């Protein structure tokens, strides 16, 4: 019996890139297809099992399964079979930057259409995988608002701030309806709402933009969580129970210099304006006081081991501050292409090599070694046993490790 039971069977989680956006100039994209995750599902999940990871973010592709209210969920059958064989629990992303071709988020019926789909998706997957059951109704509402509503990279191809604000609002309304619909199927289902944690600063030569940078870093970045928790627009039905688990996505490019038009500029690794990751997490914790998860994080190329070391040290500092942190999601498990260029990012636990059209998985050994080191430090398993779900994570082990380390927040985490 755990003294301080965690939410998950393992402290380390992972996941697979599953975007299904409509990309400007290229049409519908399916990143699961581009990474060949469906074909490699058994291999991908067995690799997580060997790594001692029993939870993975996985997508249900709304645009591919919903045909005008008729559903074909066979797209996820290979993943369900593989995760059951490997004994890995899914966190189901129900909408990862994409909606069906016949749907318009700005027309009546969008919210109901999404809720109906969420109910059907839950009814399909809940009986087919072991619980507890975790869902993310809509992935990164805030970022999708920017890249779809203002920058025009993906549908709905908006080009101004007003469209972004309108789009994110309807996504929040849909996410709340999705939570309600899923819990009609499984009242005990847990929700993980993921958003980027960011730091935005004004350009050195434009101190007059400080207010704009602050607003985007705080008010804009927290808008979705605020609505889901009921802090904003309570008429939509948000509440702490709807928000449930706060998922914080942490990447180096989340520390940015403000630009009036278009995406901001990522701060360089030695920029003195960078804030410690612990500080960014603490802002969110103080705002909501809900269980937290670092729901995505990864370094790039040969920086992956050092990135994990920094994230873990910052996480230990966060735990020492009393933040209720339940896990770290190393995302992605398998490398993914840059959305714009198609080049492999080399940010996964496994890289890929093209072997005559087949994308062969190649674990990046230094990254795996660093994961193993932290599993030992936290007294966590390094490979799943016969029943990895028999006991939740003993968070007291994590708390004790944090006390041993006594790490202080460090600006140099890039």
Secondary structure, DSSP 8 states (H G I E B T S, - for coil): --SSB-SSSSSEEEE------EETTTEE--HHHHTTTTTTHHHHHHHHHHTT--EEEEE--HHHHEETTEE-GGGGHHHHHHHHHHT-EEEEES-SS---TT--TTSTTHHHHHHHHHHHHHHHHGGGS-SS-EEESSS-HHHHHHHHHTS-SBTT---SHHHHHHHHHHHHHHHHHHHHHHHHH-TT-EEEEEEE--EEE--TT-GGGHHHHHHIIIIITTHHHHHHHTSS-GGG---HHHHBEEEEEE-GGGEEE--SSSS-EE--TT-TT---HHHHHHHHHHHH---EEEEEE---GGGHHHHHHHHHHHHHHHHHTT--EEEEEEE-SB--B-TTT--B---SSEEEEEETTEEEEEE-HHHHHHHHHHHHHTT--SS--TTTTSS--BHHHHHHHHHHH-----S---
